[in-house]
């Protein structure tokens, strides 16, 4: 009787551990589709290689501390994708205040991000999920009149 109870308890613990691990795997599936932190770093590198020469976005990055910005963007994307990261950067509204960012510039940056995601083999449906999470940020980066 005691042995059966111990077996049931052990089975319950193992089942709970399995379900917890499986739930975590599902929770960060989107993060994994982006190649985790290393993949995000490549995407951000490729995006910045484009935005600094794209005439639609380059003026916004002329004096930007890109070496400091890149790791913060990786953190931010990691958090948005349910990865194991913490965003340590400033709020978007404060960061972009007074930069006169309009919808066209924001959309150009999104296009450059999409090209970087394509280059790094991120599935289209995963790209759409990230873009849906990023779209509301336009309110925080646009210049208000």
Secondary structure, DSSP 4 states (H G I P E B T S, - for coil): -HHHHHHHHHHHHHHHHHHHHHHHHHHTHHHHHTTHHHHHHHHHHHHHHHHTT-TTTHHHHTT--HHHHHHHHHHHHHHHTT-S----S--HHHHHTTS---HHHHHHHHHHHHHHHHHTT--HHHHHHHHHHHHTTHHHHSPP-
